[in-house]
Every structure is written in C-alpha cells, then in structure tokens.
Amino acid sequence: MKFILGRKLNMSQIFKDDGRVVPVTVVQAGPCHITQVKTIDKDGYQAVQVGYLEKKKIFKSVLGHLKGLPKYRYLKEFKIDTEQELARGKELKVNIFEIGEKVKAVGISKGKGFQGVVKRHGFHGSPASHGHKDQLRMPGSIGSTDAARVFKGKRMAGRMGTDRVTVSNLEIIDIDLEMNLIYLKGAVPGTRDSLIMIRTEGEIKEIVISEPQPEIVEPVEVQPEEVKSEEAKSKDEAKEEKEVKEVIEEPKVEEKKDEVIEPKVEETPKEKNK
C-alpha cells in the first residue's frame, strides 16, 4: 500500500490540452517520515506510523518516541497487508505516486453547528398550506404508539459536521515534485490547512525523474592537409624567414649633412664707385 499525509490548501481548476476544465483540490503532501513499524509478532498487526508537520513543543513521551526524528505534530497509522521494505526514518514524498492513479482521501468534514432535519438529513418538510402553519421544516412524528419511546438512531436535529469522511476513486491529475503538491480531481473533505490522509494500492517505489542531458556535439573530422613536396616546403620556409626579417629589421634613416650657409657681405657705395 502507498500512503502519505498532507494538508488541504485550496480548490482550483486545470485546463487540459483538449480544452476541458477539470476541478481539482490542491493538497500539499509530505515530506513525511516513518516513525514506527508495527509487526504481528510484537504488536499483533502490521501497520506503519507516519509523522507530518513539525511543531515547536511536544510532550516528553512523544519526544522520546521520535528520538532522532523531527518533532511532528501529527502521527497517523496505515495498516499494510504485505511486508514491504519500510524502516523507521524512511522519508516519503509525492514521488511515490503517479499521475492517473486512483486514491482514497480521508479527512474531517467542516463543522456546521446545530442544524435541523432538512439540512442535516435531507427531509422534505411539510406542505406550506392547509393547516401546516409554521410546520414547513419540522421533523414530524418521532415516536411509536406501541413502544411509547423514541428509538435510538432516530434521525433528528443535532450537531452536523466534524465527521471522518472517506472519498474514494479520486484521480491524480498532476503532481508537483518541487512544491510537494498533489492535484486531486474533485472535492476533498475538510477545511483549509486540515489534515488529509491519502492512500492507494501498490508498493512504495520512488519515481526517479532523469535530468535533462546536454546535447552531444559530434566531433568534426578535420581532413589532413595535402603532403607538400620538400621543394615547396623549403620555398615556404624561406619566404616566411624573409618576411620575419623584414619586420624585425628597422628601416635605415639617411643622415643629412649640415649645410654651411655663408653670410652675404653687402658692398659699400665707395667700393661700387671704384
């Protein structure tokens, strides 16, 4: 049997690929731990105790029972028929379920207070006329003439709700592994943040989702260069050496000789007359 504890979050809807709208209940299930494994030899029956939701303070007796495990608020048992490899401390997550499975959900229904027979049991009530004044939602006769008493189990007005309710054949529409969410088709009993017990047939096997692998790039074959002849190689080498020398050698700068400029001597007017 596969089982897990969770809490009801809210109701929503999911759109499928064909355009249909599916009403769902979102349940945050796990992570839980197995706190105790009961056997026929020791306890008289086979069951597994599961813990869920941590709290700050717990009783010392429970603290000793949960030694080495978190301080859980809820401890619930699930009876198992077959022996499975379940040990104390094993962690349970939503990956033990699969999309499309049919499960049972158990919860405590909403409390509605003191209600009458029309709302509580679905009575039709009395006619609204012909001498039935103020009798529309009355229960009517409740006793028998012979016994002169009211039998146990008589459907009457009283407290309504806060009952343990089990809903079967709920389909798992989707599973969110990162947020530990299960989307169940339809309604689940209970208020928001109330405890929900989910179970179904089958063995507990964790679903391993493979991570996306990187794309494999095929190596490109490099074609070998054509074998050159020795003469072509020697010519290429000589050409490369020549280019390197031209780059390394600095250009020669021609030295310019300093030109001697003779000063011009102007002739006096006397020398011109001579």
C-alpha positions as CSV (number, residue, x, y, z in Angstrom):
1,M,0.0,0.0,0.0
2,K,1.1,3.5,-0.8
3,F,0.3,6.3,1.7
4,I,1.2,9.8,2.7
5,L,-0.1,12.6,4.9
6,G,-0.8,16.1,3.7
7,R,-2.8,19.3,4.3
8,K,-5.6,20.7,2.1
9,L,-4.6,24.1,0.5
10,N,-7.5,25.2,-1.7
11,M,-9.6,24.2,-4.8
12,S,-8.7,25.2,-8.3
13,Q,-9.1,24.1,-11.9
14,I,-6.7,22.8,-14.6
15,F,-7.2,23.2,-18.3
16,K,-6.3,20.1,-20.3
17,D,-4.8,20.0,-23.8
18,D,-8.2,19.3,-25.4
19,G,-9.7,22.4,-23.7
20,R,-11.6,20.6,-20.9
21,V,-11.7,22.1,-17.4
22,V,-11.0,19.8,-14.5
23,P,-11.9,20.9,-11.0
24,V,-9.1,19.9,-8.6
25,T,-8.2,20.1,-4.9
26,V,-4.6,21.1,-4.2
27,V,-3.0,19.0,-1.4
28,Q,0.5,19.6,-0.1
29,A,1.6,16.1,0.8
30,G,4.9,15.4,2.7
31,P,7.7,15.2,3.2
32,C,6.9,12.6,5.9
33,H,8.9,10.1,7.9
34,I,8.1,6.7,9.1
35,T,8.2,6.9,12.9
36,Q,7.4,3.3,13.8
37,V,6.9,-0.1,12.1
38,K,4.5,-2.4,13.8
39,T,4.7,-6.2,13.3
40,I,2.4,-9.2,14.1
41,D,4.9,-10.7,16.4
42,K,5.4,-7.6,18.6
43,D,2.1,-5.7,18.2
44,G,-0.4,-8.2,16.8
45,Y,-0.9,-6.5,13.5
46,Q,1.0,-4.9,10.6
47,A,1.0,-1.2,10.4
48,V,3.2,1.8,9.7
49,Q,3.1,5.0,11.7
50,V,3.9,8.2,9.8
51,G,4.7,11.7,11.1
52,Y,3.9,15.0,9.4
53,L,4.2,18.8,10.1
54,E,6.7,19.9,12.7
55,K,5.9,21.9,15.8
56,K,8.0,23.6,18.4
57,K,6.9,21.9,21.7
58,I,5.8,18.3,22.2
59,F,5.3,16.1,25.3
60,K,8.4,14.4,26.6
61,S,6.9,10.9,26.0
62,V,6.4,11.8,22.3
63,L,9.9,13.4,22.2
64,G,11.4,10.1,23.3
65,H,9.3,8.2,20.8
66,L,10.5,10.5,18.0
67,K,14.2,10.3,19.0
68,G,16.4,11.2,16.0
69,L,13.4,12.5,14.0
70,P,11.8,15.9,13.7
71,K,9.1,17.0,16.3
72,Y,6.0,16.0,14.4
73,R,2.5,17.4,15.1
74,Y,0.6,14.5,13.5
75,L,1.2,10.8,13.9
76,K,-1.1,8.5,11.9
77,E,-1.1,4.8,11.2
78,F,-1.7,2.9,8.0
79,K,-2.4,-0.8,8.0
80,I,-0.4,-2.8,5.5
81,D,-1.2,-6.3,4.3
82,T,2.1,-7.3,2.7
83,E,5.6,-6.9,4.0
84,Q,7.5,-4.1,2.4
85,E,11.0,-2.7,2.8
86,L,9.9,0.0,5.2
87,A,12.1,1.1,8.1
88,R,12.0,3.7,10.7
89,G,13.3,7.0,9.4
90,K,12.4,6.4,5.7
91,E,11.2,9.6,4.0
92,L,8.0,9.7,2.0
93,K,7.4,12.2,-0.7
94,V,4.9,12.7,-3.5
95,N,7.2,10.9,-6.0
96,I,5.8,7.6,-4.7
97,F,2.5,8.4,-6.7
98,E,1.9,8.5,-10.4
99,I,-0.4,10.7,-12.5
100,G,-3.6,8.9,-13.3
101,E,-3.8,6.8,-10.2
102,K,-7.0,6.4,-8.2
103,V,-6.6,7.2,-4.5
104,K,-8.7,7.4,-1.3
105,A,-8.7,10.7,0.7
106,V,-9.7,10.7,4.3
107,G,-10.4,13.9,6.2
108,I,-12.5,15.6,8.9
109,S,-15.5,17.4,7.3
110,K,-16.3,21.0,8.1
111,G,-18.3,21.7,11.2
112,K,-21.7,23.3,10.6
113,G,-23.0,23.6,14.2
114,F,-26.6,22.6,15.3
115,Q,-28.8,22.0,12.2
116,G,-32.3,20.9,11.6
117,V,-33.5,17.7,9.8
118,V,-33.9,19.4,6.4
119,K,-30.3,20.3,6.2
120,R,-28.9,17.5,8.3
121,H,-30.8,14.6,6.8
122,G,-32.5,16.0,3.7
123,F,-36.1,15.9,4.9
124,H,-38.6,17.4,2.5
125,G,-40.6,19.1,5.2
126,S,-44.4,19.6,5.5
127,P,-46.7,21.3,3.0
128,A,-46.7,25.1,3.1
129,S,-50.5,25.4,3.4
130,H,-53.7,23.7,4.5
131,G,-53.3,23.8,8.2
132,H,-49.5,23.5,8.4
133,K,-48.7,26.9,9.8
134,D,-45.0,27.1,11.0
135,Q,-44.5,23.4,10.2
136,L,-42.6,23.7,7.0
137,R,-39.2,22.5,8.3
138,M,-40.5,20.4,11.3
139,P,-39.5,16.7,11.6
140,G,-43.0,15.5,12.2
141,S,-43.8,12.5,14.4
142,I,-40.8,10.9,16.1
143,G,-42.3,8.1,18.3
144,S,-44.2,4.9,18.1
145,T,-47.5,4.3,19.8
146,D,-46.7,0.8,21.0
147,A,-43.2,1.4,22.4
148,A,-44.1,4.8,23.7
149,R,-40.5,5.9,23.4
150,V,-38.0,7.2,20.8
151,F,-35.8,4.5,19.3
152,K,-32.0,5.0,19.2
153,G,-30.7,6.3,15.8
154,K,-33.8,8.3,15.0
155,R,-32.9,11.0,12.6
156,M,-33.4,14.3,14.3
157,A,-31.9,17.7,14.6
158,G,-28.4,18.0,16.1
159,R,-24.8,18.8,15.6
160,M,-23.7,18.5,12.0
161,G,-20.2,18.1,10.5
162,T,-16.7,17.3,12.0
163,D,-17.1,13.7,11.0
164,R,-14.4,11.4,9.5
165,V,-15.2,11.2,5.8
166,T,-13.6,9.0,3.2
167,V,-13.8,9.7,-0.6
168,S,-12.7,7.0,-3.0
169,N,-11.7,6.9,-6.6
170,L,-10.1,10.4,-6.7
171,E,-7.9,10.7,-9.8
172,I,-4.5,12.3,-9.6
173,I,-4.4,14.9,-12.3
174,D,-1.0,16.4,-11.7
175,I,2.0,16.2,-9.3
176,D,4.4,19.0,-8.5
177,L,7.6,17.4,-7.2
178,E,9.3,20.7,-6.3
179,M,6.5,22.1,-4.2
180,N,5.2,18.6,-3.0
181,L,1.7,19.2,-4.4
182,I,-0.9,16.7,-5.5
183,Y,-3.8,17.8,-7.6
184,L,-6.8,15.5,-6.9
185,K,-9.9,15.6,-9.2
186,G,-13.0,16.7,-7.3
187,A,-13.6,17.7,-3.7
188,V,-11.8,16.5,-0.6
189,P,-13.4,16.7,2.9
190,G,-12.0,19.2,5.4
191,T,-11.3,22.9,5.7
192,R,-8.2,24.7,4.5
193,D,-5.0,23.5,6.3
194,S,-6.8,20.4,7.6
195,L,-5.0,17.0,7.7
196,I,-5.6,14.7,4.7
197,M,-4.7,11.0,4.6
198,I,-4.0,9.7,1.1
199,R,-3.6,6.0,0.3
200,T,-3.9,3.6,-2.6
201,E,-2.9,0.1,-3.5
202,G,0.6,-0.7,-4.7
203,E,4.1,-0.8,-3.4
204,I,6.1,2.3,-2.5
205,K,8.6,2.9,-5.3
206,E,10.1,6.3,-5.7
207,I,9.8,7.7,-9.2
208,V,13.2,8.9,-10.4
209,I,13.0,11.7,-13.0
210,S,16.0,11.9,-15.1
211,E,17.6,15.3,-15.5
212,P,17.8,16.8,-19.0
213,Q,21.1,15.8,-20.5
214,P,23.3,18.2,-22.5
215,E,23.3,17.9,-26.3
216,I,26.1,15.8,-27.6
217,V,28.0,17.6,-30.3
218,E,29.6,15.3,-32.8
219,P,33.3,16.0,-33.4
220,V,34.0,17.4,-36.8
221,E,36.6,15.4,-38.7
222,V,39.5,17.5,-39.8
223,Q,40.8,16.5,-43.1
224,P,44.6,16.2,-43.2
225,E,46.4,18.7,-45.3
226,E,47.9,17.5,-48.6
227,V,51.5,16.4,-48.3
228,K,53.7,19.0,-49.9
229,S,56.9,18.2,-51.6
230,E,60.2,19.1,-50.0
231,E,61.0,21.8,-52.5
232,A,57.6,23.6,-51.8
233,K,58.3,23.3,-48.1
234,S,61.7,24.8,-48.4
235,K,60.3,27.7,-50.5
236,D,57.6,28.4,-48.0
237,E,60.1,28.4,-45.1
238,A,62.5,30.7,-46.9
239,K,59.6,33.1,-47.7
240,E,58.5,33.1,-44.0
241,E,62.0,33.8,-42.8
242,K,62.3,36.7,-45.2
243,E,59.0,38.2,-44.0
244,V,60.1,37.9,-40.4
245,K,63.5,39.6,-41.2
246,E,61.7,42.5,-42.9
247,V,59.5,43.0,-39.8
248,I,62.4,42.8,-37.4
249,E,64.9,45.0,-39.2
250,E,64.5,48.7,-38.6
251,P,64.3,51.0,-41.6
252,K,67.6,52.9,-42.2
253,V,67.4,56.6,-41.8
254,E,69.7,58.6,-44.1
255,E,71.9,61.1,-42.4
256,K,71.6,64.6,-43.7
257,K,74.8,66.7,-43.8
258,D,74.6,70.1,-42.2
259,E,74.7,72.7,-44.9
260,V,77.1,75.6,-44.2
261,I,75.4,78.9,-45.0
262,E,77.9,81.7,-45.9
263,P,76.9,85.1,-44.8
264,K,76.3,87.6,-47.6
265,V,78.5,90.7,-47.4
266,E,76.9,93.8,-48.8
267,E,79.2,96.2,-50.8
268,T,79.6,99.8,-49.6
269,P,78.8,102.7,-52.0
270,K,82.6,103.6,-52.2
271,E,83.5,100.2,-53.4
272,K,80.8,100.4,-56.0
273,N,82.2,103.7,-57.5
274,K,85.7,102.1,-57.8
